[in-house]
C-alpha cells in the first residue's frame, strides 16, 4: 500500500540534523545520500552510525524515512517507534509525527490524531502548527517570534540557520527553523525564525538585551489546546 508523502516532516530532515546536532562522519554521509535520493546507501551509513553508538536517534529516524520512501511501511514504523524514544525533542517529535502519517495512511485517524498531538509537544514552528492542525487542535493563538531573514533560495536559508546557531544558544533561544511563505506575486520565500514569545514586548526585550544578528519581531499564528 502506498502512503503519500505528506508535508514537512520529511522535508525538514536537513534542518533537523544541521541544528544543534554534533554529527558523526557516517551520519553526514547518510544524510547526504538521503538528500540524493539514494535510500539504500543512506540506510547503509545510518546503520553504521547506529553501530558506532553515536547519533542513534537521528540515524533511526533516517532509517525510518528511507524505509518509508522505499514503501516498506511496516519497517518504517518500527524505526520511527525506536526514534520516538530519542532524548532529542526534535527527533522524538518528528518520528512521532511520522507515526501519525502512517496511522492516517492506514485509515486509523484516532491513532493518527493522538500521535500528532503528542508530537506537537516536542516540535516547534511550522512543524508544530501542522501537527496541531492534524491532531484536531484548532484554537488559534497569536504570538511572536524573531525573524532573521527571508530567502528565495532554501540553501541560503539553511546556511543562515547554521550561521546564527551560536548566537541563539547564547540567548537561550534554542534552534532556528525555516518556514515557507508565498509572496503576493506567487514566489516562495524561506523565512528563518527563532524563539516563541507571548507578547511583542517580550520579543522586543529579548532582541534588545542580547547580541543577536539583525532580526525583526514578527507576529505568527499558532494553534494550541
C-alpha positions in Angstrom: 0.0 0.0 0.0 1.4 3.4 -0.9 1.1 6.3 1.5 1.5 9.7 0.0 4.5 11.6 1.4 2.7 14.3 3.5 4.4 17.5 4.3 7.4 19.0 6.1 8.3 16.2 8.5 10.2 14.6 5.6 11.4 17.8 4.0 12.8 19.2 7.3 15.3 16.4 7.6 18.3 18.5 6.8 17.2 21.2 9.2 16.8 18.6 11.9 20.3 17.2 11.5 22.0 20.5 11.0 20.6 22.4 14.0 22.4 21.6 17.3 23.5 18.0 16.5 27.1 17.1 16.5 27.3 14.8 13.5 29.5 11.8 13.0 31.0 11.3 9.6 28.7 8.3 9.0 25.6 10.4 9.8 26.8 13.1 7.5 27.2 10.6 4.7 23.7 9.0 5.5 22.1 12.5 5.2 24.0 13.2 2.0 22.8 10.0 0.4 19.3 10.6 1.6 19.2 14.1 0.0 20.5 12.5 -3.2 17.5 10.0 -3.1 19.9 7.1 -2.6 17.8 5.4 0.1 19.7 2.1 0.3 23.1 3.9 0.6 21.6 6.2 3.2 20.5 3.2 5.2 23.9 1.6 5.0 25.5 4.7 6.5 22.7 5.1 9.1 23.3 1.6 10.3 27.0 2.3 10.6 26.0 5.3 12.7 23.8 3.2 15.0 26.6 0.6 15.4 29.0 3.4 16.4 26.8 4.2 19.4 26.5 7.9 18.4 23.6 9.9 17.0 21.5 6.8 17.3 18.1 8.6 17.4 18.9 10.7 14.3 20.1 7.6 12.4 17.0 5.6 13.4 14.9 8.5 12.1 16.7 8.4 8.8 16.2 4.7 8.6 12.5 5.2 9.0 12.4 7.8 6.3 14.4 5.6 3.9 12.1 2.7 4.5 9.1 5.0 4.1 10.5 6.2 0.8 11.0 2.6 -0.3 7.3 1.9 0.6 8.3 -0.5 3.4 5.8 1.0 5.7 5.8 -1.7 8.4 9.6 -1.5 8.7 9.5 2.3 8.6 7.0 2.2 11.5 9.4 0.1 13.6 12.2 2.5 13.0 10.1 5.6 13.8 9.0 3.9 17.1 12.6 3.5 18.0 13.4 7.1 17.1 10.4 8.3 19.1 12.3 7.3 22.3 15.2 9.6 21.5 16.4 12.1 24.0 16.3 14.7 21.3 13.0 16.6 21.3 13.1 17.2 17.6 13.8 13.6 16.7 11.1 12.4 19.1 8.6 14.9 17.7 9.3 14.2 14.0 9.4 10.5 14.5 6.1 10.5 16.4 4.6 12.7 13.7 5.6 10.2 11.0 3.9 7.5 13.1 0.8 9.7 12.7 1.3 9.9 9.0 1.5 6.1 8.8 -1.6 5.7 11.0 -3.5 8.1 8.9 -2.5 6.2 5.7 -3.7 3.0 7.3 -7.1 4.7 8.0 -6.7 4.9 11.7 -7.4 8.6 12.2 -7.9 8.2 16.0 -4.3 6.9 16.4 -3.1 9.5 13.9 -4.6 12.3 15.9 -3.1 11.1 19.1 0.3 10.8 17.5 0.2 14.3 16.1 -1.0 15.6 19.5 2.0 14.1 21.3 4.4 15.1 18.5 3.3 18.7 18.7 4.6 18.9 22.3 8.2 18.3 21.0 8.0 20.3 17.8 8.3 24.0 17.1 7.5 26.5 14.3 5.5 25.3 11.3 6.1 21.7 12.2 4.2 22.2 15.4 1.4 24.1 13.7 0.8 21.3 11.2 0.9 18.7 13.9 -1.6 20.6 16.0 -3.9 21.1 13.0 -3.8 17.4 12.2 -4.4 16.4 15.8 -7.7 18.4 15.7 -6.4 21.2 18.0 -7.8 24.2 16.2 -7.8 27.1 18.6 -5.6 29.8 17.1 -3.4 32.0 19.3 -1.3 34.9 18.1 2.2 35.0 19.5 5.5 36.4 18.3 8.9 35.3 17.0 12.2 36.8 15.8 12.8 36.6 12.0 16.4 36.6 10.8 15.8 36.9 7.1 13.8 35.9 4.1 15.4 34.0 1.3 14.5 32.9 -2.2 16.9 30.0 -2.1 16.3 27.3 0.6 20.0 26.5 0.7 20.8 30.1 1.7 18.2 29.9 4.4 19.7 26.7 5.7 23.2 28.4 5.7 21.6 31.3 7.7 20.3 28.8 10.3 23.8 27.4 10.8 25.4 30.9 11.0 23.1 32.2 13.8 23.0 29.0 15.8 25.8 30.1 18.3 24.2 33.4 18.9 20.8 31.8 19.5 22.3 29.4 22.1 23.9 32.2 24.0 20.5 33.9 24.1 18.8 30.6 25.2 16.5 30.8 22.1 17.1 27.2 21.0 17.3 26.3 17.3 16.1 28.4 14.4 13.6 26.9 11.9 12.6 27.6 8.3 9.1 28.5 7.4 7.9 28.6 3.8 5.7 31.5 2.7 4.3 32.5 -0.7 4.6 36.2 -1.6 1.9 38.2 -3.2 3.4 37.6 -6.6 3.5 33.8 -6.0 7.2 33.5 -5.2 8.2 31.1 -2.4 10.2 32.6 0.4 12.1 30.8 3.1 11.8 32.6 6.4 14.4 32.0 9.1 12.9 32.3 12.6 13.7 31.6 16.2 12.0 31.9 19.6 8.4 32.0 20.8 7.1 34.9 22.8 3.6 35.6 24.2 3.8 39.3 23.5 5.5 41.7 21.1 7.1 43.5 24.0 8.8 40.3 25.3 10.1 39.5 21.9 11.5 43.1 21.6 13.1 42.9 25.0 14.9 39.7 24.1 16.1 41.2 20.9 17.4 44.3 22.7 19.1 42.5 25.6 21.1 40.0 23.6 23.8 40.4 20.9 21.7 38.8 18.2 22.2 39.0 14.4 19.9 41.5 12.7 16.3 40.4 13.1 12.7 41.7 13.3 9.8 40.9 15.6 7.0 39.1 13.7 3.5 38.0 14.7 2.7 34.4 14.0 -0.5 32.4 14.4 -0.1 29.1 16.3 -2.7 26.5 17.4 -3.0 25.0 20.8 -5.3 23.4 23.2 
